[in-house]
Amino acid sequence: MTGPSTAALRAAAWHKSSYSGGGGECVEVTRDFEAAHGLVFVRDSKNPEGPALGLAPAVWREFTAAVARGVFGEV
């Protein structure tokens, strides 16, 4: 599977959670490549030029559901 180019990732529409408190411990997500590449990308909001992790949409849904259930503690 081939992912998007670095330039495409930089130009993507990245979003932070509305629950982000500005404490510097945030991730950003883009679903811009879900249809074309079958991946949801996540990156560290403090390092937007750094690497982005590509996840299968089902894995992203499982992760966000686990966060909502409190599996990782209080967020």
N, C-alpha and C positions, 0 to 999 in steps of 0.2 A: 504494500500500500504506500503510495506517495502522498505526502502531506503538502500543505501550501508552502510557498516560498517565504523566506524571512521577511521580505518586503511586504508580502500580503499579510503576514501576521502583524507587522507593525501598523499597517493601515486599517486593520480590523476594528470593529466597534467593540471595545472592551467595556465590561460593566462590573462594578463593585456592588456588593450586597447593600441593601438599604439599611441593614443592621450594623454596617461598618461604623465604628465609633471614632475613626481617625486616629487610633492608637498605634498605627504602623504595622499591625499584624493582619493584613488583609490580602486576599487573593482577588484577582480579576478573572472574568470568564468571557469567552466569546463563543457564540454558536454559529458564527458566519460560515464555517466550513463543514458543518454537520451534513448538509445535503451532498456537497461535492466530494468530500473526503471521508465522511462517516466518523468525524472526530469533533469533540468539544475540547477547546483549549483553555488551560488555566495557567496563570502566571502570578508571580509575586508583584504586588502593586508597588512596592518600593524599588523594583528593578524592572521597569517595563522594557528595557533593551535586552534583558537577560533571557534565559531559556523559557519556553512554554511547554507544558506537558499536555500531550494529546491523549484524550480518554475516549473510549467508546461511549456513546450516549447512555447506554444502559448502566455502565459503570458510574458515570456522573450522577445519574438518577439515584442509584444505590447509595453513593456517598452522601449526597445531600439529604436523602431520607434518614440515613444513620445520624447525621448531624442534628436533624430536627428531633430525632428520638432521644438525643442526649448520650449516644453511645460513646462519644469522646469527652464527655464531661460538659460543664457549663461553657457556653460560648457567648 
